[in-house]
Amino acid sequence: MYRILNELKRREATKEPIQVGLVGCGQMGSGMLNLTYQMPGLRISGVADLDVERGIQAFEEVGFSRDQVTVAERAQEAQAALEKGKVFVTPDPYLLSRTESIDAIVEATGSPDVGAEVAYYGTLNSKHVIMLNVETDVTCGWILKRMADQMGVIYTVSAGDEPGAVMELYRFARTLGFQVVTIGKGKNNPVNFFANPDDCREEAEGKHMNPKMLCAFIDGTKTMVEMAEVSNATGALPDIPGMHGKKVDVPDLCKTYIPRANGGVFEHNFVVDYSTGKVAPGVFVVFTSDSAHLRQDLGFYSMGEGPYYTLYRPYHLCSFETPISVARAVITGEPTINSHHFNSEVVAVAKRDLEPGVLIDGIGGFDVFGRIDTFENATDMNALPIGLAARAKVKKAVSRGDVVRRDDVQVNRDSFSVKLRDIQDSLMAKEG
């Protein structure tokens, strides 16, 4: 971080900031834009949003007048605006990747399909791509990372979400040689798998959120996606489909989220899970050591009696931390977190009886929720990944609570993420 801060200060002094394009200027995107205008050496200078006015207002909020904000329909217009010291807004999410001065693109829509296409074209145009869109990465991140590696750019999921935050703790523990047993996050409400947007509408409106987005948190899909991301980055697996999700407070994590042979709940030694106890908005890692000397020292350092110990970070700042991932990608060439291997899959489960002819409405909707499982189990079941569920047409009836299988539906062949996932599946099968 010392190197990053010094380089950002240098760029500020020389008036050569990292130029960032943002796709999606909702609550998180607009907050991040504001943050970059108090940071040294890094600015969001282009915004893509279907609601152009929302992007303009975000720039006005940080001090730009309307005549300093260009509404661009072509990359040349966007580039000309930047060269004149202006900023730009566009309804076209793919224009950012064609704008020469943009160094990195942040994708913040939450749509697996939009995210896949933005990441694909951003990578092909040699832009670093930072995803606030974890849903895309757990659907087709394996191939997007491969593409970025070949193009010599960084493709990464962002710091600030729980996966990026907990990776800091995981890397800390592994660097010191500790044995990590559990990687987890807190969830601030019990899971209601069968919640729908109507159930969430009043609360969503009070929080200025889209009801489908809030529903994706309440029905557990977001948590499943986030922990699948961690699984695919580290190799840790869910102990059971859907994880345990016990109501455990921080002091008891190292007593409960450990192997059953030692008094815990797990059949396995290296797992991802979540807690509905007093952990959120934090993340945690449970670790141990075979060294009696180190265990004695950990007791002296007030880490508890052992032999299991908890590292706990009590916050994650969502999009506020995304600029750190941008700076890390541009300055040090390092990702925050991404899917090295597909160890876990988030599969679609029916929220209600689905009859033939139904077009599934996707994440946070009325029809399906996501459940984490091992990639091996998901493959054996021929389960439909949640990221491919939107606008899939039901061919065979699926009962409420059952996993939706690929042969139960006709996926939307116009979907970019479906096409990219087909290529990914083919390449992964060839590599075994």
C-alpha positions, 0 to 999 in steps of 0.5 A: 500500500505504501508504494501505491500511495506514493505513486498516486501522490506522484500522479496527482502532483504531475496531473496524470491521474489514473483515468477510470471508466465506471459502468453503472452509476447507482448507489455504489457507483455514485459513492465511488465516483465521489470518493475518487474526487477526494483521492490523490491520483485517481479519477472516475472520468467516464460513466456509462449508465442507461440513465444518462441524467444520473451520471451527469448529476453524479459529476455535478455533485463533485463540482462539475458544471453541466457544460463540463460533462459531455454526453458521448455517443462515440468513443471519439467524443469521449476521448475529446472530452478527456483531452479538454479536461472534461468528463463524459457520460454515455448510455453505451457500456462498451464505449468505455473500452474504446476510449483511449485514455481510459486505463481501467473499467469498473463494472458495477451493474450486478448483471452477469450478462452485462458484466461478462460483455463489459469485461470481455470487450474491456480485456480485448481493448487492453483495459484493466477490468475491476468487477464489483459484479461478483455474479459474473466472475462465478459464472464465467470468470475462469475464461475472463481471467485467461483472456486478461492474462493473454492480453497482459492486463488485470481482470479482478473482482474488487476489494470492498466486497466480502470476498476481497476483504476476507482474502486479506485475512486469508493471505495474512494467515497463509503467509505466516504459515498458519493452517486455515480451517474456515473462510467466512463472512457475516450475514446481517439477517436470516436467510429467507430462501423463498423471499421475492421482490414484493416481500422486499419492496417496502424495505427496499424503497426505504433504503433507496434500493432496487427490490430485486437487489435487496431480495438477492441479499435476503434470499441468500443468493448474494452470500452464496455467490460471494463465498463461491468466489472465495472458494474459486480463489482459494480451494476451500469448499462448502461443507454442505450444499448451501453451507451451514449459516449458523448463528454464531457470534465472533468469540465462538467462531473458533469453537463452532466453525471447526471440524466436528472431530474437535467439537465443531460442525464441519466434516471437512477441514478447509471450508467456506461458510457464513454466520448470521450471528453478530459478525456482519458487516465483518469477515473472518478466518479461523486458523490453527497451528501444529506448533505448541510454541506458537499456540502458547504465544497466540494465547499471550497475544490474547487470541484465545486458548486455542487450538483454533483462533479467529482473525476478524475484520469488522467492516467492508466498505463496498465500493469505497475500496474499489479504487484500491483494486484499480490502483493495485491493478494499474500500479503493481499489476496485481489482482485482488481476487478472481476465480483461478479454478472452479471449485464451487458453483452457485446453482439455481433452485426453484422458489416456486413451482415452475411450469413449462413455458415460464421465463425465469426472471433471474437473480433476486426475482420470483422464480429462483435463488442461488445455492452454493455447491461443489463444482463436482456435485453441480456438474454431476447434477447437471445443475443450472448455474444461477448466472445463466438463469435469467430468461431461461425458458422452462421445458420441464416442470420443476417443483419448489425447492428443487435444483433446476437442471440444465435439461429442465430449461432452454437457456437464453442463447442471445445472452452473452454470458451463456455464449461465454460460459459455453466456451469456458465449459468446453475449454475446462473439459479439454483441460480435465 
